[in-house]
Amino acid sequence: MTELTINLIVCALLFFIGVLIKYSKAYYLIAGYNTAAPEVKEQIDAKALGDFMGRQLMIAAVTPLLGYGLKQAGLLWGMEVGLGLFILIIIYTVIKARKFNPPAVKNKSAGKDILITLIIIIALAAGIAWAAMPPAFNLENKQFAISGAYGVSINYNDIEELDLVTEIPPLSMRTNGLGLGPILKGHFHLEDKGKALLFLRSSSGPVLIIKRQTNPEMLMINCKNAAETRLLYNSLNKKLNSVERSREEGTSVAADTDQPTRSLNEISIDDFDYPPDYPKFEIRYDKQQLSWLKGDSNFTGKPGGIIGNTMFGMNEELADFLEPNIVKPESELIFTAAAVPGLNNPEYKLRMLDKDNSSSIYSLNKNTMLAPKEGGEYIFILWVDWGNGDNSMDYWFKLKVNS
């Protein structure tokens, strides 16, 4: 509603000025004409100039509402389309308005007007391009640092709450920032009257939300790729848990200075740690335990667990993190997930991932499977359910079949 109100005010103001110039002969509102020398004004057809400028302003006044309408209709870049049309109309108006100048003034100012216009366009484009660049996220020893436009550093001890939500909270208006299609960056107001510093690269979730103790402005972060957002959340959550353990043990996080700064691209398999309070799980092959990584889970460990307690983990886009387990063709693998008091006995379902990251059902006999007959590498996802899907978990593993 706030965004619509601002658009209506801007449109009404531009349209009103256009009406004043065209119909009320308020030519003093025309930049350049008002400051021109008297002898120059005498050579200008003020009525023709006023009609042209007034009409152009009234046309330009419609573009913000057009952009807003396109956005509400579902066009992600709707506001940018409206802004682009507005800029084009203004540039056209400035250039065409020169024809009303006397020949001597027209020739003298032509090069200057073009140069100024180019400088303004280049400066605006450079500023927008810089602000739109993806931020870098660094998990430093004492703080979480976001570099680039609107960058900020947050001490781990200042983080009051860290959460990963499925949708972007409703926004009210931008106060100091960039809105470029799915890219939202800078300071915004929320519909619930709160404030947020945004680093959003995607119009859809998930979204990482950070609430601070010393600043009421929350941070909202997501990446173009949902998997990267989950990686960042997992890594930051692990870091906060490490800080909390250090605090409880009376050790200092600063003592960890020999560890290098980690960026999002340097996240390791350790970031997919299996929570210690989750049920024990094993994959056995020929008396050996095979390696696996936790996928998405919705596990409360209690009867009637509440959907929404999801913890993200391994997924299709991160399959390179999986370590291959070497097995023989058609060898038997046994899955064992521990029973949980108060819940049902675990049930198993198995899927195999193909080269297009599409999954298909793979044959499973209760809790055992046979490895593929053909040699090669295969990725599997085992879904274990302890009760009506309310307590369930995915386990990812990779097999390398040596024929």
N, C-alpha and C positions, 0 to 999 in steps of 0.2 A: 504494500500500500504506500509506503514511504517513497519507493522508487517511482510509482505512478504519479504521486503528488509532485515530486520534483520535476518530472517530465512535463506535467501539465503547466507548472509555473513557468518553466523555460519557454515552452511553446507559446503560452499566452503573452509573455513579455515580448518575444520576438515578433509575434503577429501584431501586437499593439503598436510597437515602434514602426513596423511596416505601414500600418494604417495611418499613423500620424504623418509619416513622410509623404505617402502617396496622396492622401485625401485632405490632410490638414496643412499641407505645404510646410511641414516642420523640417526644412532643408538644413537647418543648423545641426540636425542630428547625423548628417552625412559626414563621416570623417574625410578630411581632405578639402571638401568644399567649404566647410565652416572656417578653416584656417587659411584658405587661399587669399591672395592679395586682391584688393578691390578691382583692379584692372583685369585680373584673370576671371573673377566672378562675372564681370560684364560680358565676357565672351562665351560663357557657359549657358546652355539652355537648361535652366534650373528645373523647369517643369518636366522636361523629358528625362533628366537625370533622376529627379524625385520619383517619377512614375516607375522607372526601371528599378531603382534601389528598393522602393517600397514593395513592389511585386516580388522581387527576389527574396526579400526578408520574409514575406508571408509564405512563400514556397518553402524556404528553409525551415520555417517554424514547424512544418508538418513532419519533418524527418525524425526527430526524437520520438514522437508518438508512433510513427511507422516502425521504427526499430523495436520499441517496447511491445507493439502488437505482434511482430514477428517472433520475438522471444517467447511471449505468452502462448503463441501458436505451436511452440515446440522447436523452433529454429534456434540452435545453440548459439549461433553467431548473429542473432537478430539485432542486438544493440550495436554491434560493430557495423552491420550493414547500414543502420540508420546514421551512425556517426560518419561513416565513409561518404554517404550521400550528402550529408551536411557540409563536410569539408570540400567536396567537389563543387557544390553550389557556391560556396563562399569564394573559392579560388576562381571559378568562372565569373562570378560577379565582380571581383576586384579587377580582373583582366579586361572584361568588357566595359567596365565603367570608364576606362581610359579614353574610349572613343568620344566621350563628352568633353574632354579637355581641349583647349585650343591647340593647334598644330605645334607651336613652339614648345609648350609645356609637355605635350604628348611625346615628342621626340626626345626631350631632355630626360623624362622620367621613365621611359620604357625599359632601358637596361637596369636601372636601379630597382624598379618594381619586380622585375623577373629575378634579380639576384636576391632580393629580400625574401621573395616567396620561396625560392629554392633553399635558402638557408633555414627558413622556418620549417619546411617540410623535412629536410635532412635531420635537423635537430630533434624534431618530434619522433621521427622514425628511429633514430639512434637511442633516444630515451626509452621508447616503448620496447625496442629489441633488448636493451640491457635489463630492463625490469622484468621482461618475460623469460629471461634465461633461467633454466632449472637451478634451484639452490643446491648447494653441497651440504650434506649432513655428516658431521664428524662426532664420534663418541670419544671425547677426550678424557683425560684422567679425572678431572674434577667437574667438567661441564659438558653439556650437549650444545654444540655450536652449529648454527645455520649461517652459511655465508652467502653473499650476493645481495641483491636489492632487498631491503627491509630485514637484513640478517640480524640475528640476535644470539646471545649465548646465555644458557640457563644452567646455573649450578644444580647438580643433582639433588642436593639437600633442599632446594627451593621447589622441587616438583612435588606438589601435594597429591595430584591424581593423574594417572596415565590410563587412557582407555582407547579401545578400538571399536568404533561404531560402524554400522553398515551404510548409513546415509549421512549426507551433509546436513547439519542443522539449518533450519530456515534462516536466511539472511534478510536483513532489512535494507541496508544501504551501505555504500562505500564512502568512507570519510577521507581516506588518504591511501590510495592504492591503485592497482591495475585490474581491470576486468577485460579479458581478451578471450572470448569464447569459453572453453573449459578452464582457462588459466585465471585463477583469482589469487591476487597477491597483494598484501598490505593490510591496512587497518579497515575493518568493517564493523557494522552494528548488526546484531542479531534481532530477530523478531521478538524475542523475550527480553529486549532492552539491554542484553549483555553486549560485551565487546569482544572482538576476536582478531588476532593477527593470523592471516591466512597465507598458506603456502600450498595451494591446491593446483594440481596439474590435470585432474580428471573431474568431470561433472558427476561421477558416480563414486560410491564407496569402494572399499572401506576407507575410513578417515581416522587418523590418529589424533587424539585430543589430549592436550597437556594443560593442566590447571596448576597455577603457581600460587605459592603462599604470599609472596610479596607484591603481586601484581594481579588485579582482577581481570585483566585481558587474557583470555585463554588463547592457546595456539591450536590451529587446525592444519594438519599436514596430510597430503596424500601424493602419490607418484602417478605417472601416466600408466604404469603397470601395477595392477592390484597386488601382485606378488611382491614387488619391491616395497610397497606400503607395509605388508605383513612382515617382511624381513626387518624393516626398520623398527616396527613395534616390538618384535621378538628380541631384537638386539638391545634396544633401549630398556625394555622391561628386565632383561637379564642384568644389565648394568646397574639398574636401580636396586635389584635384589642383592647384588654384590655389595653395593654401598650400604644397604641396610644391614647385611650380615657383618660387615666391617664395623659398623657403628655399635651393634650389639656385642661384638667380641672385643670392643675397646681398641681396635686397630684403626689406623688412619688410612684413608684412601690415598692421601698424598704420598704414602710410602710406595705406591704403585707407579712411581714416575719412570721406571725403567721400561714400562710398556709403551709401545708407540701408539699414536693416535690412529683410530680405525675409522675408515670411511665405509659407506654402505656397500661399496664394491668389494670390500675385504672381509665380509661376514663369512664365517666358517660353519662347518657342520655342528660345532658346539652350540650354535644358536637354536638348534632344534632339540635341546635336552628334553628328556622324558621326565615329567614332574615326578618327584619321589613318592607322592601320595597316590599315584595312579597304579592300577593293577599290574603286577609283574607279567611280562610278555616275552615269549621266546619263539624262535624259529629254529628247529633242529633238522640237521641233515647228516646222516651217517655219524651220529654221536657228536656232531659239532654244532655250535650255536652260530647262526648266520646273522649278519648285520642288517639293521633296518632303521628307519627314521619315522618319527611320529608325524602324521598328517593332521588334518583338521579334526577336532574333537568337540563333543558336547557332553562332557562327563562331570557329574556332580557327586557321584558315589552314593547317592541317596535315592530311595524309592520316589518315583514321581518327580525326577529331576526337572528343572526348569529349562526349557529351550531358550537359548540366548547366552548360555554360559560357554560359548564357543571359544576354543583356543586354536589359533591358526598354526599351521606347520607346513610340512612338505606339500607340494602340488606339482602339476604338470610342468610349469615353467621353471621349476628348480630341480629338475630330475638329475642334472649334472652333479649335484651334491651326493647322490647315492653311490656308495661303494659296491662294485659288483661282487657277488658271491659265486665262486666257481663250483659248478656241479656237473654231474654226468647226465646224459640224455635219459629222460623218463625216470630219473631217481625220485624217491619219495621224500617230501618235506612235511614236517609235523608242526602245527601251530598249537601253542599252549598259552591261553590267557587265563590268569588266575580268577577264581570265583570271588565275588564281592558280597559280603554279608548283607542280606536284605534285598538283593537284586536277583534277577533271573540268572540261570546258567548262561554263559556266553554263547552266542550264535555267530556263525562265520559266513561271510560272502566274499568271493574273490573276483577281481577284475584284472584284465591285462590291458596295458596301454600300447597303442600302435604308434607308428611314426608320425601320424597326424594329431597325436595327443587325444585321440578318441579312445574310450575304454569299452571293452566288451566282456561279457561274463566268461569266466574261466572255470572249467570243471573242478569241483571240490567235493570230496567225500568226507562229510562231517568236518573234521579239522585237519585233513591231510590233502595234499595235492601231488601230482606227478609233474616233474619238470618237462618242458617241451622236448620233442623228439629231435628237432633240427638244431644245429649249432647256431650260436649267436647270443646277443644280449637282449634281455626281456625285463620290462618293468611291471611290477604287480602292485595292486592296492588291496589290502585285506581289510574288510570292514567287520568290526567286532561290536556286537550289540548285547548289552547287559539288561535291556528292558525297554521295549516299545520305542526305541530310537531316542529315548530321553537320556540314556547313558551309553553313548557309542563313541567309537574311535576308529580312525583310519591308520593303518600301518603300511608304510611304503618300503619295498625292497627290490633289489635288482639281481637278476640271475645271469651269469655268463655260462652258457652251456657249451662244454667242450666235447665235440663229437669224436 
